[in-house]
Amino acid sequence: MAVLKVIEVLSNSEKSWEDATKKAVKEASKTVKNIKSVYVQDQSAMVKNNEVVEFRVNLKITFEVN
């Protein structure tokens, strides 16, 4: 039987929500091993001078505990 743990992570990107998600997984994988999935809980964006300047994601990363 596998034991899974979930952590909540916030990330941002100037490119896209997808890029912010990829950055979060890449950064988390430096200290968290056996990442199995990611669930994007919330998406938001920062606007400056009527233009989107930053994409933000709040996501949950699931990984297997050995």
C-alpha positions as CSV (number, residue, x, y, z in Angstrom):
1,M,0.0,0.0,0.0
2,A,1.3,3.4,-1.0
3,V,1.2,6.4,1.4
4,L,0.7,9.8,-0.3
5,K,1.3,13.2,1.0
6,V,-0.1,16.6,-0.3
7,I,1.6,20.0,0.0
8,E,0.3,23.3,-1.1
9,V,2.6,25.5,-3.3
10,L,2.3,29.0,-4.7
11,S,4.1,30.0,-7.9
12,N,4.2,32.8,-10.5
13,S,5.4,33.4,-14.0
14,E,5.4,36.3,-16.4
15,K,4.6,33.9,-19.3
16,S,1.5,31.8,-18.4
17,W,-0.3,29.7,-15.8
18,E,1.2,26.6,-17.4
19,D,4.7,28.0,-17.0
20,A,4.0,28.9,-13.3
21,T,2.9,25.3,-12.7
22,K,6.0,23.8,-14.4
23,K,8.2,26.1,-12.3
24,A,6.5,25.0,-9.1
25,V,7.0,21.3,-9.9
26,K,10.6,21.9,-10.9
27,E,11.4,23.8,-7.7
28,A,9.5,21.4,-5.4
29,S,11.3,18.4,-7.0
30,K,14.6,19.7,-5.6
31,T,13.5,18.6,-2.1
32,V,10.4,16.5,-2.7
33,K,10.9,13.1,-4.3
34,N,8.3,10.8,-6.0
35,I,6.0,13.5,-7.2
36,K,2.9,11.8,-8.6
37,S,0.5,14.6,-9.6
38,V,-0.3,18.3,-9.3
39,Y,-3.8,19.8,-8.9
40,V,-4.2,23.5,-9.8
41,Q,-6.5,24.8,-7.2
42,D,-6.6,28.5,-8.1
43,Q,-5.3,30.8,-10.9
44,S,-5.0,34.5,-10.8
45,A,-3.2,37.3,-12.6
46,M,-1.7,40.6,-11.8
47,V,-2.6,43.5,-14.1
48,K,-0.6,46.7,-14.6
49,N,-1.5,49.5,-17.0
50,N,-4.4,47.3,-18.4
51,E,-2.0,44.4,-19.2
52,V,-1.5,41.1,-17.5
53,V,2.0,41.2,-16.1
54,E,2.1,38.1,-13.9
55,F,0.3,34.7,-13.8
56,R,-0.1,33.0,-10.4
57,V,-1.1,29.5,-9.4
58,N,-2.0,27.9,-6.1
59,L,-1.5,24.2,-6.5
60,K,-1.4,21.0,-4.6
61,I,1.5,18.6,-5.2
62,T,1.0,14.9,-4.3
63,F,3.9,12.7,-3.7
64,E,4.6,9.2,-2.4
65,V,6.2,8.8,1.0
66,N,8.7,5.9,1.3
